[in-house]
Amino acid sequence: YKIDAKMQELGEDMVKHCAGLPLAIIILGGILATRYPSLTEWLKVSANVKSYLNNDKGEVLRDVLALSFDDLPPYLRPCFLYLSHFPEDYEIPADRLIQLWVAEGIVSSKQEEGDEGQIAEDVAEGYLLELAERCMIQVRERDIATLKIRSFQMHDLMRDVCLSKAKQQKFLYIADHSNECQLSTIGRVRRVSAHKFFWIQCIKSPRLRSLLLFDELLPNEEWENILPLTMISYFENRREESVNALDCFVGVLIISVIVTKIRGIWKYMFNNFNFLRVLYYEGGGDGGCKLPNDIGKLIHLRFLGLRGLKFLCTKLPSSLGNLRCLQTLDLRIESLCFNPIHVPNVLWRMQQLRHLYLPEECNRKTKLKLGTLRNLQTLVNFNTKNCYVKDLINMTSIRELEIRGPFNIEDCNTKELDKNPPIIQSKYLHSLSIINEEGIIDPRHLAHLLLSCENISKLSLDVEIRRLPEYHYLSSNLAYIKLRRCKLEEDPMPTLAELPYLSMLELHEKAFIGKEMFCSGQAFAKLEYLSLRWLNFLEEWKLSEGAMPCLRRLEIENCRQLKMLPDGLRFIANLQELKIESMPKTFKDKGEEGGEDFCKVRHVPSIIFQNCEW
């Protein structure tokens, strides 16, 4: 937009008040960016700047940061304060934060039922984008297909402001060893975040609503404080000696003491925090013998995250079915004995569930009915061994689907695929991922599944399929494709080249097992990034003039049979970076200045060679 002379003068005057501090200028720019570009609006900001920034240079930055918070609209303030839950320098996953906002009710139902008909997650995504536009968060990663924020961090000084404001407003309590005694005297704490270990039994607030844990339930360094000194000294004295029966007995005693302590932590949580809405566990580590049945008492839970916890017993309690208010459930737990996890068939009761993350591997007795979960937006680690493929059609709001393990369609008409009923009827599905490290998926079943995914923009296949489905089975909206271990026998390039919006393509680790790839003229019109890794059989890659005109980054790694760079690279004027890694020295020599392939890439500003010395 156009800025007249008076506004420019006003802007320069405000910048002077920032005392030349880059962060202060950036934050001020973020404030102005959210205002309508009129002289009246800028005058209001200028008045605030002058009222805030009347101190010496050392206070200017703090005052600008305070102004950025005070300038927030009411609906954004709790969203910003919520960021104080996370540890310093923590890279915050955007999807997880949005799920927490929704679970806490920070995105209200009125906003969810607004005129535009946006669901709560979309509203929250808009809030996050607004914080980014105000330069209150620093974006670290964006979605490769949609460019939406995937993760972000906070500047240390901005985080200090966030912590200070959260403390002033008693928004939350950050607990650790140093203040756990103080916490035990506070009876009305609503939110607790533990960046380091502390004894949860110190929390005496029965109306606690949210508990976020970023360290282990019982870290190894705490064992010395709970184990009898005789046990510790016994093993210290026997470090150099061979194991005997007494060692095993003492080891079992130690394990029983630790398991009992951890069970006590779980029991205290489940029996004393009956109003808990959020239980977020991010620390990994030992979860004890098993998840106690008492978890079923937390009937107000909206968010339950147990990812990374390791249990001796791999059977989850059926009392999970009592948690009917759950919106997000993350069951990606692990077994200390490396056994598959058993999930009871109770998840169908959680009809408000929006995001479900199943264990990576469930045992053969697990068989889940999920057809009642009509509000589900995210489903991770689905497979047809432990779930029913027919349930997918009821999930009309599904946006992200990850299949891990076998995927077979019963009674599938493989001769006339279009005669089969659709598998998915959600028009919102934008991401499909299939992972199967052991088996093979029938390419006809895959083709039928893809036929139901007409709007997806991201496709990741990490499974043996041998043959890529024909072009008309693929969504024309695909912007990102990753193929890994597919063992394609025919060149996939002619099929993929026709996708009109494909901007990123990754072919990794036996994605293609043929010897020759060919990209004809006018192919891959929008492709900007191409990665070829561990294609062990690829010997020749041909690239015609006019192919990949928008390519900006090309990576070739460990394709050790590839003889030379394609001639067509010389015609790609937009190519900015060529990275060649773990290739034979002869290949590197050809691509360097003076080599026979250098004329093909001499126009590329950045050519990187790594580990090509052998």
C-alpha positions in Angstrom: 0.0 0.0 0.0 1.0 3.6 -0.5 2.4 5.7 2.3 2.1 9.5 2.0 4.8 11.9 3.1 3.2 12.6 6.5 3.0 8.9 7.4 6.6 8.4 6.3 7.6 11.3 8.6 5.6 9.8 11.4 7.2 6.4 10.9 10.7 7.8 10.9 9.9 9.6 14.2 8.7 6.4 15.8 11.8 4.5 14.6 14.0 7.2 16.3 12.4 6.3 19.6 13.6 2.7 19.1 17.2 3.9 19.7 18.5 1.9 16.8 17.7 -1.5 18.4 16.8 -4.0 15.6 14.4 -6.1 17.7 12.5 -3.0 18.8 12.1 -1.8 15.2 10.9 -5.2 14.1 8.3 -5.3 16.9 7.2 -1.8 16.1 6.8 -2.8 12.4 4.7 -5.8 13.5 2.4 -3.5 15.4 2.0 -1.1 12.4 1.5 -4.1 10.0 -1.7 -5.0 11.9 -3.2 -1.5 11.6 -5.2 -0.1 8.7 -2.6 2.1 6.7 -4.1 5.4 7.5 -2.7 8.5 9.2 -5.2 8.3 12.0 -4.2 4.8 12.9 -0.5 5.6 12.8 -1.1 8.6 15.0 -2.6 6.4 17.6 0.4 4.1 17.5 2.8 7.1 17.6 1.0 8.4 20.7 1.4 5.0 22.4 5.1 4.8 21.4 5.8 8.2 22.9 4.0 7.4 26.1 5.8 4.1 26.5 9.3 5.1 25.3 10.2 8.0 27.5 13.0 6.2 29.3 16.7 5.8 28.6 18.1 3.6 25.8 18.5 0.6 28.2 14.8 0.5 28.8 13.6 1.1 25.2 13.5 -2.5 24.2 11.6 -3.6 27.3 9.1 -0.9 26.7 8.5 -1.7 23.1 8.0 -5.4 24.0 5.5 -4.3 26.7 3.7 -2.1 24.1 3.5 -5.1 21.7 1.6 -7.0 24.4 -0.7 -4.1 25.4 -1.5 -3.6 21.7 -2.9 -7.1 21.4 -6.6 -7.5 21.0 -8.4 -9.3 23.9 -8.7 -12.6 22.0 -5.0 -12.8 21.4 -3.8 -12.1 24.9 -4.5 -15.6 26.4 -3.1 -17.2 23.2 0.2 -15.3 23.8 0.3 -15.9 27.5 -0.1 -19.6 26.9 3.3 -19.7 25.2 4.8 -19.2 28.6 4.1 -22.9 29.3 7.0 -23.9 27.1 10.7 -24.0 28.1 13.3 -21.5 26.9 14.5 -22.1 23.3 11.8 -24.8 22.9 10.7 -25.2 19.3 6.9 -25.3 19.6 4.9 -27.5 17.2 2.0 -25.4 15.8 -0.5 -28.2 15.6 0.1 -29.3 19.2 -0.2 -25.7 20.5 -3.5 -25.3 18.5 -4.8 -28.5 20.0 -4.0 -27.1 23.5 -5.6 -23.8 22.8 -8.8 -25.6 21.7 -8.8 -28.0 24.6 -8.4 -25.1 27.1 -11.3 -23.2 25.5 -9.0 -20.3 24.5 -10.7 -20.5 21.1 -14.3 -20.2 22.1 -17.3 -21.9 20.6 -18.8 -18.6 19.5 -15.8 -18.1 17.3 -16.1 -21.6 16.1 -19.7 -20.9 15.0 -18.9 -17.7 13.3 -20.3 -16.4 10.1 -17.5 -18.0 8.0 -18.2 -21.4 9.5 -14.6 -21.9 10.6 -13.8 -24.8 12.9 -11.8 -24.0 16.1 -8.5 -25.2 14.7 -8.8 -22.8 11.7 -9.6 -19.9 14.0 -6.6 -20.8 16.2 -4.4 -21.0 13.1 -5.4 -17.5 12.2 -4.5 -16.3 15.7 -1.0 -17.9 15.4 -0.5 -16.2 12.1 -1.4 -12.9 13.6 1.2 -13.4 16.4 3.7 -14.1 13.7 2.7 -11.0 11.7 3.2 -9.0 14.9 6.7 -10.4 15.2 5.9 -11.9 18.6 7.0 -15.3 17.5 9.8 -16.5 15.2 8.7 -19.0 12.6 11.1 -21.9 12.3 9.4 -24.2 9.8 6.5 -24.0 7.4 4.4 -26.7 5.8 6.0 -27.6 2.5 2.7 -27.7 0.6 0.5 -25.0 2.3 3.2 -22.7 3.8 1.3 -22.8 7.1 3.4 -22.5 10.3 4.6 -25.9 11.5 6.9 -24.8 14.3 8.2 -21.6 15.9 10.2 -20.2 18.8 10.1 -17.1 21.0 12.9 -14.6 21.3 14.4 -14.7 24.8 13.4 -11.1 25.5 9.8 -11.6 24.2 9.6 -14.8 26.3 10.6 -12.7 29.4 7.7 -10.4 28.7 5.4 -13.4 28.3 6.5 -14.9 31.6 6.3 -11.6 33.4 2.7 -10.9 32.1 1.6 -14.5 32.9 2.9 -14.2 36.4 1.2 -10.8 36.9 -2.1 -12.2 35.8 -1.6 -15.5 37.6 -2.1 -17.3 34.3 0.1 -20.2 35.2 2.7 -21.5 37.6 6.1 -22.8 36.4 7.2 -25.5 38.8 10.6 -27.0 39.5 12.7 -28.2 42.5 13.4 -24.7 43.6 9.8 -23.6 44.2 7.9 -26.8 44.8 7.6 -26.0 48.5 6.0 -22.7 47.6 3.7 -24.4 45.3 2.4 -26.7 48.1 1.1 -23.6 49.9 -0.9 -22.2 47.0 -4.4 -23.7 46.9 -5.8 -22.1 43.8 -3.4 -22.8 40.9 -5.2 -23.3 37.5 -2.3 -24.2 35.3 1.1 -25.8 36.1 4.0 -26.3 33.7 7.1 -28.2 34.8 10.2 -27.7 32.6 12.3 -29.8 35.0 11.4 -32.6 37.4 9.6 -31.8 40.6 7.3 -33.9 42.9 3.8 -33.6 41.5 2.5 -34.3 45.0 3.5 -30.8 45.9 0.5 -29.5 43.9 -2.3 -29.0 46.4 -4.9 -27.4 44.1 -7.9 -29.7 43.6 -9.2 -27.4 40.7 -6.0 -27.7 38.6 -7.1 -27.5 34.9 -3.9 -28.1 33.0 -0.6 -29.9 33.7 2.2 -29.8 31.2 5.3 -31.9 31.9 8.5 -31.5 29.9 10.8 -33.8 31.9 10.7 -37.4 32.9 8.3 -38.6 35.6 11.3 -39.8 37.6 14.7 -39.0 36.0 17.7 -41.2 36.7 19.4 -38.5 38.7 16.5 -38.7 41.2 16.9 -42.4 41.9 19.7 -41.8 44.4 17.2 -39.7 46.5 14.6 -42.4 46.7 16.6 -45.6 46.9 18.0 -46.9 50.2 21.7 -46.1 50.6 22.5 -49.8 51.1 21.2 -50.6 47.6 23.3 -47.8 46.0 26.5 -48.7 47.9 26.0 -52.4 47.1 26.2 -51.8 43.4 29.0 -49.3 43.7 31.1 -51.9 45.5 30.4 -54.6 42.8 31.1 -52.6 39.7 34.0 -54.8 38.6 32.6 -58.1 39.7 30.5 -60.6 37.7 26.7 -60.8 38.2 25.4 -63.3 40.7 21.9 -64.2 42.0 22.0 -61.6 44.8 22.7 -58.9 42.2 19.6 -59.9 40.3 17.5 -59.9 43.6 18.8 -56.4 44.5 18.1 -55.2 40.9 14.5 -56.4 41.2 14.1 -54.6 44.5 15.4 -51.4 42.9 13.0 -51.7 40.0 10.1 -52.4 42.4 10.9 -49.2 44.4 11.1 -47.1 41.3 7.9 -48.5 39.8 6.1 -48.0 43.1 7.2 -44.3 43.2 6.0 -43.7 39.6 2.7 -45.4 40.3 2.3 -43.1 43.3 2.8 -40.1 41.0 0.1 -41.4 38.6 -2.3 -42.2 41.4 -1.9 -38.8 43.0 -2.6 -37.1 39.7 -5.7 -39.2 38.8 -7.2 -39.0 42.3 -6.6 -35.4 43.1 -6.9 -33.4 39.9 -10.5 -34.3 39.0 -11.1 -31.1 37.0 -8.1 -31.5 34.8 -8.7 -30.6 31.1 -5.2 -30.9 29.8 -2.5 -33.5 30.7 0.4 -33.1 28.3 3.5 -35.3 28.8 6.5 -34.5 26.6 9.4 -35.9 28.7 9.6 -39.5 27.5 11.2 -42.1 29.8 9.9 -44.6 32.3 6.1 -44.6 32.9 6.2 -47.5 35.4 4.5 -50.8 35.3 1.4 -49.7 33.5 -1.0 -46.8 33.1 -3.4 -47.1 36.1 -7.1 -47.7 35.7 -7.7 -44.5 37.8 -7.1 -42.4 34.6 -10.7 -43.0 33.9 -11.6 -40.6 36.8 -10.4 -37.6 34.7 -13.7 -37.3 32.9 -13.2 -33.6 32.1 -10.0 -34.2 30.1 -9.9 -32.6 26.6 -6.3 -33.3 25.9 -4.3 -36.4 26.9 -0.7 -36.7 25.5 1.4 -39.7 26.6 3.9 -39.8 23.7 7.2 -41.4 24.4 6.3 -43.0 27.8 7.6 -46.5 28.2 5.7 -49.1 30.3 6.5 -52.6 31.4 2.9 -53.8 30.8 1.7 -53.0 27.3 -2.0 -53.2 27.9 -3.8 -49.9 28.2 -6.8 -49.7 30.7 -10.3 -50.0 29.4 -11.2 -47.1 31.7 -9.9 -44.8 29.0 -13.4 -45.1 27.6 -14.7 -42.9 30.4 -12.8 -39.9 28.9 -15.7 -38.9 26.6 -14.8 -35.3 26.4 -11.4 -35.9 24.9 -10.6 -33.9 21.8 -6.9 -34.9 21.4 -5.6 -38.4 22.4 -1.9 -39.3 21.8 -1.3 -42.9 22.6 2.2 -43.2 21.0 3.6 -45.0 24.0 6.3 -47.7 23.9 7.0 -50.9 25.7 10.1 -51.4 27.8 10.2 -55.0 26.6 9.6 -54.0 22.9 6.2 -55.7 22.8 3.3 -54.3 20.7 0.7 -52.2 22.6 -2.8 -53.4 23.3 -5.5 -50.7 23.0 -8.9 -51.7 24.3 -11.9 -51.2 22.0 -13.3 -48.2 23.8 -12.2 -45.3 21.6 -15.5 -45.3 19.8 -17.1 -43.7 22.9 -15.0 -40.5 22.5 -17.3 -38.9 19.9 -15.8 -35.5 20.5 -12.3 -36.7 19.4 -10.6 -34.5 16.9 -7.1 -35.8 16.8 -6.1 -39.4 17.4 -2.6 -40.8 17.5 -2.5 -44.6 17.9 0.6 -46.5 19.0 3.1 -47.3 16.2 2.5 -51.0 16.7 -0.5 -52.6 18.3 -0.8 -56.3 19.1 -2.9 -58.7 17.1 -5.7 -58.7 19.8 -6.3 -55.0 19.2 -9.3 -54.4 17.0 -10.7 -50.9 17.1 -14.1 -49.6 15.9 -13.7 -45.9 15.0 -16.7 -45.3 12.8 -18.4 -43.1 15.5 -15.5 -40.6 15.4 -17.2 -38.2 12.9 -15.3 -35.2 14.2 -11.9 -36.7 13.7 -9.5 -34.4 11.8 -6.2 -36.2 12.4 -5.7 -40.0 12.4 -2.2 -41.3 12.8 -1.0 -45.0 12.7 -4.2 -46.4 11.3 -4.0 -49.8 9.6 -6.4 -52.6 8.6 -4.9 -55.2 10.9 -6.1 -53.3 14.0 -8.9 -51.1 12.6 -11.7 -51.3 10.0 -11.3 -49.6 6.6 -15.0 -49.2 6.4 -14.9 -46.7 9.3 -12.9 -44.2 7.3 -16.0 -43.2 5.2 -17.7 -41.9 8.4 -14.8 -39.5 9.1 -16.1 -36.7 7.0 -13.9 -34.1 8.7 -10.6 -35.9 8.3 -7.7 -33.7 7.2 -4.6 -35.8 7.9 -4.4 -39.5 7.6 -1.3 -41.6 8.3 -1.5 -45.4 7.6 1.2 -47.5 9.3 1.3 -51.2 8.6 -0.9 -53.3 6.4 -3.7 -51.8 4.3 -6.0 -54.2 2.5 -9.5 -53.7 1.2 -11.8 -56.6 1.5 -14.0 -57.5 -1.5 -12.3 -55.0 -3.7 -13.2 -55.1 -7.4 -9.6 -54.8 -8.7 -10.7 -55.0 -12.4 -13.1 -52.0 -12.2 -11.9 -49.8 -9.4 -14.4 -47.1 -10.0 -17.2 -49.6 -9.3 -16.1 -49.9 -5.7 -17.6 -47.7 -3.0 -15.4 -44.8 -1.9 -13.1 -45.3 1.0 -13.0 -41.7 2.2 -15.6 -39.0 1.7 -13.9 -36.1 3.4 -13.4 -33.1 1.1 -10.9 -31.6 3.7 -8.3 -34.4 3.5 -5.1 -32.7 2.5 -2.3 -35.1 3.6 -2.0 -38.8 3.1 1.0 -40.9 4.4 1.5 -44.6 4.1 4.3 -46.4 5.9 4.9 -50.2 5.9 8.4 -51.4 6.7 7.7 -55.1 6.1 4.8 -55.8 3.7 3.7 -54.7 0.3 0.5 -52.9 -0.6 -1.5 -54.0 -3.6 -1.1 -51.1 -6.1 -4.8 -51.6 -7.1 -5.8 -51.0 -3.4 -3.6 -48.0 -3.3 -5.1 -46.7 -6.5 -8.6 -47.1 -5.1 -7.6 -45.2 -1.9 -6.1 -42.4 -3.9 -9.2 -42.1 -6.0 -11.0 -41.2 -2.8 -8.4 -38.5 -2.0 -9.1 -36.0 -4.7 -8.1 -32.9 -2.7 -4.9 -34.0 -1.1 -1.8 -31.7 -1.5 0.7 -33.9 0.2 1.4 -37.6 -0.5 4.1 -39.7 1.2 4.5 -43.4 0.3 7.1 -45.4 2.3 6.1 -48.8 1.2 6.8 -51.3 -1.5 4.2 -51.0 -4.3 6.3 -51.9 -7.4 4.1 -49.9 -9.7 3.0 -46.3 -9.4 -0.8 -45.8 -9.9 -1.7 -44.1 -13.2 -1.9 -40.3 -13.4 -5.7 -40.1 -13.3 -5.7 -41.7 -9.8 -3.5 -38.9 -8.4 -5.0 -35.7 -7.1 -4.3 -32.7 -9.4 -3.8 -30.6 -6.2 -0.6 -32.5 -5.2 2.2 -30.0 -4.3 4.5 -32.4 -2.4 5.3 -36.1 -3.1 7.8 -38.3 -1.2 8.4 -41.8 -2.4 10.6 -44.1 -0.3 11.3 -47.9 -0.6 8.5 -48.2 -3.2 10.8 -50.3 -5.5 9.2 -48.9 -8.6 10.3 -50.9 -11.6 9.1 -48.3 -14.2 10.3 -44.8 -14.4 7.9 -42.7 -12.3 8.8 -39.4 -14.0 6.4 -39.5 -16.9 3.5 -40.0 -14.5 4.6 -37.4 -12.0 5.5 -34.8 -14.6 1.9 -34.2 -15.5 0.9 -33.0 -12.0 0.2 -29.2 -12.5 1.0 -28.0 -9.0 3.8 -30.3 -7.9 6.5 -28.1 -6.3 8.5 -30.6 -4.2 9.5 -34.2 -5.1 11.6 -36.5 -3.1 12.7 -40.0 -4.4 14.6 -41.7 -1.6 16.0 -45.2 -0.7 15.0 -47.6 -3.5 12.0 -45.5 -4.5 13.0 -46.4 -8.0 15.1 -49.5 -8.9 15.4 -48.9 -12.6 18.5 -47.7 -14.4 17.2 -44.8 -16.3 15.0 -41.8 -15.6 13.8 -39.4 -18.3 12.1 -35.9 -18.0 10.8 -34.6 -21.2 10.3 -31.0 -22.3 7.6 -29.0 -20.5 7.6 -31.6 -17.7 7.3 -30.5 -14.0 6.2 -27.0 -14.8 6.0 -25.9 -11.1 8.7 -28.1 -9.5 11.0 -26.0 -7.3 12.8 -28.7 -5.2 14.0 -32.2 -6.3 15.8 -34.7 -4.0 17.3 -37.9 -5.3 18.8 -40.1 -2.5 20.0 -43.7 -2.3 18.7 -44.7 -5.7 21.3 -47.4 -5.9 20.5 -48.6 -9.4 20.1 -45.3 -11.2 22.8 -45.0 -13.9 21.4 -42.3 -16.2 19.1 -39.3 -15.8 18.0 -37.5 -18.9 16.5 -34.0 -18.8 15.2 -32.3 -21.9 15.4 -28.6 -22.6 12.3 -26.9 -21.1 11.8 -29.5 -18.3 11.7 -28.2 -14.7 11.9 -24.5 -15.6 11.2 -23.4 -12.0 13.6 -25.7 -10.2 15.6 -23.8 -7.6 17.1 -26.6 -5.4 18.5 -30.0 -6.5 20.0 -32.6 -4.1 21.7 -35.8 -5.2 22.9 -38.1 -2.5 24.4 -41.6 -2.6 23.2 -42.4 -6.1 26.6 -44.1 -6.7 25.8 -45.6 -10.1 24.8 -42.3 -11.6 27.4 -41.5 -14.3 26.9 -37.8 -14.9 24.7 -34.7 -14.4 22.0 -34.4 -17.0 22.7 -32.0 -19.9 19.3 -30.3 -19.4 20.5 -28.6 -16.2 22.2 -25.9 -18.3 18.8 -24.7 -19.4 17.3 -24.2 -15.9 18.1 -20.6 -15.3 16.3 -20.5 -11.9 18.5 -23.2 -10.3 20.0 -21.6 -7.2 21.5 -24.5 -5.3 23.0 -27.8 -6.3 24.0 -30.1 -3.4 25.9 -33.3 -4.2 26.6 -35.6 -1.2 28.2 -39.0 -0.7 28.9 -39.5 -4.4 32.0 -41.0 -6.0 35.0 -38.7 -6.4 34.9 -39.1 -10.1 31.3 -37.7 -10.1 32.5 -34.7 -8.0 35.5 -34.1 -10.3 33.1 -33.9 -13.3 30.9 -31.3 -11.6 33.7 -29.0 -10.3 35.2 -26.2 -12.3 37.3 -27.7 -15.1 35.3 -30.9 -15.1 33.3 -32.1 -18.1 29.9 -31.5 -16.4 30.8 -28.0 -15.1 29.4 -26.3 -18.2 26.0 -27.7 -17.3 25.9 -26.0 -13.9 28.3 -23.0 -14.1 25.3 -20.6 -13.8 24.3 -22.1 -10.4 25.2 -19.6 -7.6 25.7 -22.3 -4.9 27.3 -25.7 -5.7 28.0 -27.8 -2.6 30.0 -31.1 -2.4 30.0 -33.1 0.8 31.7 -36.5 1.6 32.7 -37.1 -2.0 36.3 -38.0 -1.4 36.1 -41.7 -2.0 
